[in-house]
Amino acid sequence: MTTPSYHTQPPPSSLDLPEGLSADSIDTLPVLSALLSRLQNPSATSTSTAGSPPATSPSQIASGYGPLTIKDIPAATDELKHKLQKARTQVRELPDIDRTIAEQEDEIRELEEKIARQREVLLSLRDVGAATKREREKR
């Protein structure tokens, strides 16, 4: 007699994320923080040039190193803009993204009712099992 295997792969979910969509792909705070930390205070750069760092080269802007001025921001934020555009496209591909809040609340309510019914069945099965055990112990 063989026992069924309980270690099978679960069926593919209809809620699988699109390829490449992850928390990291939509997390823009680290990139934005790095950009803001490189931004120079414009009043400090205009008043003194003796102690200020040298101007940022295009390669420094593209590589993500070196100080930024206001005029460098468009070039420096290209990576961030592309990341946001890609994330926006990927989020639009999510299943059921076009469902209304009311539709989602209806489904949640139905699922909560289903869970309640399943709990009732489990409790009744537990009671039947306990009664059966007591009957066997009496014999």
C-alpha positions, 0 to 999 in steps of 0.5 A, a space after each residue: 500500500 502506498 501513501 500519497 505524497 504531500 510534497 507536490 508542487 502547488 498549482 500555479 497561482 493566478 496571482 503570480 506577479 509579472 516577470 521582474 516585478 518585485 519590491 526592489 523594482 518599485 522601491 525608489 527611496 534609496 535611489 532618491 535618497 542617494 540623489 538628494 544626498 549628492 545635491 549641493 546647496 546652490 547658495 554655497 556654490 554661488 558665494 564661494 568657489 575656493 572651497 567648493 568641490 570641482 564641477 561634476 563631469 557627465 561621467 560622474 553624473 551617469 555613474 552616480 558619484 560626485 556632487 550635483 547641481 540643480 542643472 545636473 538633476 535631469 541627467 542624474 534622475 534618468 535611472 529613477 524615471 526609467 525605474 518608475 516607468 517600468 514599475 508603472 507598466 508592471 503594476 498595470 499588468 497585475 491581475 484584477 488591477 481594474 477591479 473596484 474597491 466594492 468588488 474587492 470588498 465583496 470578494 473579501 466578505 465571501 472569503 470570510 464567510 467561506 472561512 467561517 463555514 470551514 471552521 464550523 466544519 472543522 469543529 464538528 469533525 473534532 466533536 465527531 472524532 472526540 465522540 468516536 474516541 470516547 466510544 472506543 474507550 468505553 469498549 
